[in-house]
Amino acid sequence: MVPHALRSLWGEPRPADPPGRGPRDWALVGVLICWSVLEAILGQDLAPRPMLLLAVLAVLGPLLWRRTSPLVAVAVAFGTLSMVDIVRIVTGPDGALPSSVSATLILTYSLFRWGSGREAASGLAVILVWLPITLIANPTGPAERVAGYAFFLFAAALGAAIRYRAKARIRDIDQAKARERELLARELHDTVAHHVSGIAIQAQAGRAIAPSHPERAVEALAVIEDAATRTLTELRAIVGVLRAVQDTEFAPHPGMAEVEQLATDGQTRPRVTVTLSGQFDDLSPAVGAAIYRLAQESVTNARRHARDATRVTVAVTGDADRVRLTIDDDGSAGAGGRAPAGYGLVGMQERASLLGGTFDAGPTAGRGWRVKAVLPRSGMPR
């Protein structure tokens, strides 16, 4: 079991899409450079200036590539420091700059946060070679030596822990998206696909009796059959892509008719009021189900997380080509009054985007929280 775990760690890939260099990276390097200059000016019993300059450049320069090329950054920094420390051992016990030690801790963290398993193992070997050399170059007691090893092991453990947490977060988000895709696939199958199947059957029946009716009816029925068949094929392809597991037991899902049932009589807090305006007669069943699910999830979130909320308003407006859903509550926006973005919001975003719509959620300018979704009436992905 242990060899299998080691092989798994060795084969661990790099995290996808590491952040590139940004203003914070340049600011970090700038601060450490200023710190190094002050140490060089004010410090005593330091190594010669050229050697200090080499050590500083070797450590601070690779910081800019610590995410995209962590092993190279560690090899350059710690390899150069090893050579500088060897020279210090031979020439004399001159002091080093503490700022360079701080930078090496950052590189150690970055190696285990952004490097692959092979890179982390190789970089750790380089660090473990440098540590005894630098402890000899900077004579210390047993306690200081143990503390030195502990600092670097802590930096490595911190990088690995944050890496695991980010990986677990991504995995949970992917699972939430997969659940929403499967649910949406079921709703598409239950509503749109079933309805289009009926259109195709009616069109075929119309063609069967067409000889006794005007020729225009025959042409119209042929157009209906062709359009319905193409639409059904496209919907089946969408369902096949979205669904992960085949299941033949489907339950009916609510739609626009059930949105009004979310309203309460005012005896429970917060009070929920629902307002429907516009036309919803020809609304796609999948969009109707999505509107209900989004409203239901938003009301549930308001009841759970909106501190001191007294009312929740649900407004649905049916325009000519789209449906707009807005949910507002008057809960407190103070600290602790609202839970951080979770997987429910991820699922709501996924549901809206799969239908070709938009979704947004966040605090309002004054007091409360707003959820807003805009979906096309047809419900077809863009």
C-alpha positions as CSV (number, residue, x, y, z in Angstrom):
1,M,0.0,0.0,0.0
2,V,2.9,2.4,0.8
3,P,4.6,1.9,-2.6
4,H,1.3,2.5,-4.3
5,A,0.8,5.8,-2.3
6,L,4.4,6.8,-3.2
7,R,3.8,6.1,-6.9
8,S,0.6,8.1,-6.7
9,L,2.4,11.1,-5.2
10,W,5.2,10.8,-7.7
11,G,2.7,10.8,-10.6
12,E,0.7,13.8,-9.2
13,P,0.4,16.4,-12.0
14,R,0.8,20.1,-11.7
15,P,-2.3,22.1,-10.7
16,A,-4.1,23.4,-13.8
17,D,-3.8,27.1,-14.8
18,P,-1.5,28.5,-12.2
19,P,-1.7,32.3,-11.8
20,G,0.8,34.3,-13.9
21,R,3.0,37.1,-12.7
22,G,1.0,40.0,-11.4
23,P,1.5,43.3,-9.6
24,R,1.7,41.5,-6.2
25,D,4.7,39.4,-7.4
26,W,6.6,42.5,-8.5
27,A,5.6,44.2,-5.2
28,L,6.9,41.2,-3.2
29,V,10.2,41.2,-5.1
30,G,10.5,45.0,-4.6
31,V,9.9,44.8,-0.9
32,L,12.5,42.0,-0.5
33,I,15.0,44.0,-2.6
34,C,14.6,47.1,-0.3
35,W,14.9,44.8,2.7
36,S,18.1,43.4,1.3
37,V,19.6,46.8,0.6
38,L,18.9,48.0,4.1
39,E,20.5,44.9,5.6
40,A,23.5,45.3,3.4
41,I,23.9,48.9,4.5
42,L,23.2,48.5,8.2
43,G,24.4,45.0,8.7
44,Q,27.8,44.0,10.2
45,D,30.0,40.9,9.7
46,L,28.3,40.2,6.4
47,A,29.8,38.4,3.4
48,P,31.5,40.5,0.7
49,R,29.1,42.7,-1.3
50,P,29.5,40.8,-4.6
51,M,28.7,37.5,-2.9
52,L,25.7,39.0,-1.2
53,L,24.5,40.5,-4.6
54,L,24.8,37.1,-6.2
55,A,22.8,35.4,-3.4
56,V,20.1,38.0,-3.5
57,L,19.7,37.8,-7.3
58,A,19.7,34.0,-7.1
59,V,16.8,34.0,-4.6
60,L,14.7,37.0,-5.5
61,G,14.8,36.6,-9.3
62,P,13.2,33.1,-9.4
63,L,10.3,34.3,-7.2
64,L,8.7,35.7,-10.4
65,W,8.6,32.1,-11.8
66,R,7.7,30.3,-8.6
67,R,4.2,29.2,-9.9
68,T,4.9,28.5,-13.6
69,S,8.3,26.8,-13.1
70,P,8.7,25.9,-9.4
71,L,11.4,23.3,-9.8
72,V,13.6,25.5,-11.9
73,A,13.1,28.4,-9.5
74,V,14.1,26.1,-6.5
75,A,17.1,24.6,-8.4
76,V,18.5,28.0,-9.4
77,A,17.9,29.6,-6.0
78,F,19.1,26.8,-3.7
79,G,21.9,25.7,-6.1
80,T,23.4,29.1,-6.1
81,L,23.0,29.5,-2.4
82,S,24.7,26.2,-1.9
83,M,27.7,27.4,-3.9
84,V,27.8,30.7,-2.0
85,D,27.6,28.9,1.4
86,I,30.5,26.6,0.3
87,V,32.6,29.7,-0.5
88,R,31.7,31.2,2.9
89,I,32.7,28.0,4.7
90,V,36.1,28.1,2.9
91,T,36.8,31.8,3.2
92,G,35.2,32.5,6.6
93,P,32.0,32.5,8.6
94,D,30.5,35.7,7.2
95,G,26.8,36.3,7.8
96,A,24.1,36.1,5.2
97,L,21.0,38.2,4.6
98,P,17.9,37.1,6.5
99,S,15.8,38.4,3.6
100,S,17.2,35.6,1.4
101,V,16.1,33.0,4.0
102,S,12.5,34.5,3.8
103,A,12.5,34.1,0.1
104,T,13.7,30.5,0.3
105,L,10.7,29.7,2.5
106,I,8.4,31.2,-0.2
107,L,10.0,29.1,-2.9
108,T,9.7,25.9,-0.7
109,Y,5.9,26.7,-0.3
110,S,5.5,27.3,-4.0
111,L,7.3,24.1,-4.9
112,F,4.7,22.0,-3.1
113,R,1.8,24.2,-4.0
114,W,2.3,24.5,-7.7
115,G,4.8,21.7,-8.7
116,S,4.1,18.2,-9.8
117,G,4.9,15.2,-7.7
118,R,8.2,14.6,-9.5
119,E,9.1,18.3,-9.2
120,A,8.3,18.4,-5.5
121,A,10.4,15.3,-4.8
122,S,13.3,16.6,-6.8
123,G,13.1,20.1,-5.4
124,L,12.9,18.7,-1.8
125,A,16.2,16.8,-2.5
126,V,17.9,20.1,-3.6
127,I,16.6,21.8,-0.4
128,L,17.8,19.0,1.9
129,V,21.2,19.2,0.3
130,W,21.4,22.9,0.9
131,L,20.2,22.9,4.5
132,P,23.2,21.2,6.1
133,I,25.6,23.3,4.0
134,T,24.0,26.5,5.1
135,L,23.9,25.4,8.8
136,I,27.6,24.7,8.6
137,A,28.2,28.1,7.0
138,N,26.1,29.7,9.8
139,P,27.2,28.0,13.0
140,T,24.2,27.4,15.3
141,G,23.2,25.3,18.2
142,P,21.1,22.1,18.1
143,A,17.9,23.9,18.8
144,E,18.5,26.4,16.0
145,R,19.2,23.6,13.6
146,V,16.0,21.8,14.5
147,A,14.1,25.0,14.1
148,G,15.7,25.6,10.6
149,Y,14.5,22.2,9.4
150,A,11.1,22.7,11.0
151,F,10.6,26.0,9.2
152,F,11.2,24.5,5.8
153,L,9.1,21.4,6.5
154,F,6.3,23.7,7.7
155,A,6.5,25.7,4.4
156,A,6.4,22.5,2.4
157,A,3.5,21.1,4.5
158,L,1.6,24.4,4.1
159,G,2.0,24.4,0.4
160,A,0.8,20.8,0.1
161,A,-2.2,21.4,2.4
162,I,-3.4,24.4,0.5
163,R,-2.9,22.5,-2.8
164,Y,-5.1,19.6,-1.4
165,R,-7.8,22.0,-0.3
166,A,-7.9,23.7,-3.7
167,K,-8.1,20.4,-5.4
168,A,-10.9,19.2,-3.1
169,R,-12.8,22.4,-3.8
170,I,-12.5,21.9,-7.6
171,R,-13.6,18.3,-7.2
172,D,-16.7,19.3,-5.2
173,I,-17.6,22.0,-7.7
174,D,-17.3,19.5,-10.6
175,Q,-19.6,17.1,-8.7
176,A,-22.1,19.9,-8.1
177,K,-22.0,20.7,-11.8
178,A,-22.5,17.1,-12.7
179,R,-25.5,16.8,-10.4
180,E,-27.1,19.9,-12.0
181,R,-26.4,18.6,-15.5
182,E,-28.1,15.3,-14.7
183,L,-31.1,17.0,-13.2
184,L,-31.4,19.3,-16.2
185,A,-31.1,16.3,-18.5
186,R,-34.1,14.7,-16.7
187,E,-36.1,17.9,-17.0
188,L,-35.4,18.2,-20.7
189,H,-36.4,14.6,-21.2
190,D,-39.6,15.0,-19.2
191,T,-40.8,18.2,-20.7
192,V,-39.3,19.4,-24.0
193,A,-38.4,16.1,-25.6
194,H,-41.8,14.6,-24.7
195,H,-43.6,17.6,-26.1
196,V,-41.7,17.5,-29.3
197,S,-42.3,13.8,-29.7
198,G,-46.1,14.6,-29.6
199,I,-45.6,17.2,-32.3
200,A,-43.9,14.7,-34.6
201,I,-46.6,12.1,-34.1
202,Q,-49.3,14.6,-34.8
203,A,-47.5,15.7,-37.9
204,Q,-47.2,12.1,-39.2
205,A,-51.0,11.7,-38.6
206,G,-51.7,14.8,-40.4
207,R,-49.8,13.6,-43.5
208,A,-51.8,10.3,-43.3
209,I,-55.1,12.1,-43.8
210,A,-53.7,14.8,-46.1
211,P,-55.3,13.5,-49.3
212,S,-58.7,14.5,-48.0
213,H,-57.5,18.1,-47.2
214,P,-56.1,21.0,-49.2
215,E,-52.5,20.8,-50.4
216,R,-51.4,23.6,-48.1
217,A,-52.2,21.4,-45.1
218,V,-50.0,18.7,-46.5
219,E,-47.1,21.1,-47.0
220,A,-47.6,22.6,-43.6
221,L,-47.7,19.2,-41.9
222,A,-44.5,18.2,-43.8
223,V,-42.8,21.4,-42.5
224,I,-43.9,20.7,-39.0
225,E,-42.7,17.1,-39.1
226,D,-39.3,18.0,-40.5
227,A,-38.8,20.8,-37.9
228,A,-40.0,18.6,-35.0
229,T,-37.8,15.7,-36.1
230,R,-34.7,17.9,-36.3
231,T,-35.5,19.5,-32.9
232,L,-36.0,16.1,-31.3
233,T,-32.7,14.8,-32.6
234,E,-30.9,17.9,-31.2
235,L,-32.6,17.5,-27.8
236,R,-31.7,13.9,-27.6
237,A,-28.1,14.7,-28.4
238,I,-28.1,17.4,-25.6
239,V,-29.6,14.9,-23.2
240,G,-27.0,12.3,-24.1
241,V,-24.1,14.7,-23.5
242,L,-25.5,16.0,-20.2
243,R,-26.5,12.8,-18.6
244,A,-23.9,10.7,-16.9
245,V,-26.1,7.7,-15.9
246,Q,-29.1,6.3,-17.8
247,D,-32.3,6.2,-15.8
248,T,-35.7,5.3,-17.1
249,E,-37.7,6.3,-14.0
250,F,-38.6,10.0,-14.3
251,A,-40.7,12.1,-12.0
252,P,-42.6,15.2,-13.2
253,H,-40.9,18.5,-12.2
254,P,-42.6,21.7,-11.3
255,G,-42.7,24.8,-13.5
256,M,-44.1,28.3,-13.7
257,A,-47.5,27.2,-12.2
258,E,-45.7,26.3,-9.0
259,V,-43.7,29.5,-8.6
260,E,-46.7,31.3,-6.9
261,Q,-46.8,28.5,-4.3
262,L,-43.5,29.8,-2.9
263,A,-45.4,32.7,-1.4
264,T,-46.2,32.6,2.3
265,D,-49.1,34.1,4.3
266,G,-46.9,36.3,6.5
267,Q,-47.1,34.2,9.7
268,T,-43.6,32.8,9.1
269,R,-40.5,35.0,8.7
270,P,-39.2,36.0,6.4
271,R,-42.4,36.6,4.4
272,V,-42.2,35.6,0.8
273,T,-44.2,37.5,-1.9
274,V,-44.4,36.4,-5.5
275,T,-45.2,38.7,-8.5
276,L,-45.7,37.4,-12.0
277,S,-46.0,39.8,-14.9
278,G,-45.9,39.3,-18.7
279,Q,-46.7,36.3,-20.9
280,F,-45.8,32.7,-20.0
281,D,-48.2,30.7,-22.2
282,D,-45.6,29.6,-24.8
283,L,-42.7,29.4,-22.4
284,S,-40.4,26.4,-22.8
285,P,-41.1,23.8,-20.0
286,A,-37.4,23.5,-19.3
287,V,-37.2,27.3,-18.7
288,G,-40.3,27.1,-16.5
289,A,-38.7,24.3,-14.4
290,A,-35.5,26.3,-14.2
291,I,-37.2,29.5,-13.1
292,Y,-39.0,27.5,-10.3
293,R,-35.8,25.8,-9.2
294,L,-33.8,29.0,-9.1
295,A,-36.5,30.8,-7.2
296,Q,-36.9,27.9,-4.8
297,E,-33.1,27.7,-4.1
298,S,-32.9,31.4,-3.6
299,V,-35.8,31.5,-1.1
300,T,-34.2,28.6,0.8
301,N,-30.9,30.4,0.9
302,A,-32.5,33.5,2.2
303,R,-34.2,31.6,5.0
304,R,-31.0,29.9,5.9
305,H,-28.4,32.7,5.6
306,A,-30.1,36.1,5.6
307,R,-29.7,37.3,9.1
308,D,-32.7,39.4,10.4
309,A,-34.5,39.2,7.1
310,T,-38.2,40.0,7.3
311,R,-39.2,39.7,3.6
312,V,-38.2,38.0,0.4
313,T,-39.6,39.2,-2.9
314,V,-39.8,37.0,-6.0
315,A,-40.5,38.8,-9.3
316,V,-40.8,37.0,-12.6
317,T,-41.3,39.0,-15.8
318,G,-42.0,37.4,-19.2
319,D,-40.7,39.5,-22.1
320,A,-41.0,38.9,-25.8
321,D,-37.8,36.8,-26.0
322,R,-36.7,36.1,-22.5
323,V,-37.8,35.7,-18.9
324,R,-36.3,37.7,-16.0
325,L,-36.2,36.4,-12.4
326,T,-35.2,38.7,-9.5
327,I,-35.2,37.7,-5.8
328,D,-34.5,40.3,-3.2
329,D,-34.3,39.9,0.6
330,D,-33.7,42.5,3.3
331,G,-31.3,40.5,5.4
332,S,-28.3,42.0,7.1
333,A,-25.1,42.3,5.1
334,G,-22.9,42.5,8.1
335,A,-20.2,40.1,9.2
336,G,-21.5,36.6,9.7
337,G,-24.9,37.5,8.2
338,R,-24.3,35.7,4.9
339,A,-22.6,32.4,4.2
340,P,-19.8,32.4,1.6
341,A,-20.5,31.4,-1.9
342,G,-21.2,27.6,-1.9
343,Y,-22.0,24.8,-4.3
344,G,-25.7,25.9,-4.4
345,L,-24.8,29.1,-6.3
346,V,-22.5,27.1,-8.5
347,G,-25.4,24.8,-9.4
348,M,-27.7,27.7,-10.1
349,Q,-25.1,29.3,-12.4
350,E,-24.7,26.0,-14.2
351,R,-28.4,25.6,-14.7
352,A,-28.8,29.1,-16.1
353,S,-25.8,28.8,-18.5
354,L,-26.9,25.4,-19.8
355,L,-30.1,27.0,-21.0
356,G,-28.3,29.9,-22.6
357,G,-29.1,32.4,-19.9
358,T,-27.2,34.5,-17.3
359,F,-27.1,34.4,-13.5
360,D,-25.8,36.8,-10.9
361,A,-26.0,36.9,-7.1
362,G,-24.5,39.3,-4.5
363,P,-25.2,42.0,-1.9
364,T,-27.2,45.0,-2.9
365,A,-26.0,48.6,-2.6
366,G,-28.0,49.1,0.6
367,R,-29.2,46.2,2.8
368,G,-29.9,42.7,1.6
369,W,-29.0,40.2,-1.2
370,R,-30.2,40.0,-4.8
371,V,-30.3,37.0,-7.1
372,K,-31.0,37.8,-10.8
373,A,-31.4,35.4,-13.7
374,V,-32.3,36.0,-17.3
375,L,-33.2,33.0,-19.5
376,P,-34.3,32.8,-23.2
377,R,-37.9,31.7,-23.6
378,S,-36.9,28.9,-25.9
379,G,-34.4,27.5,-23.4
380,M,-31.9,26.4,-26.1
381,P,-28.2,26.6,-25.4
382,R,-26.3,29.2,-27.3
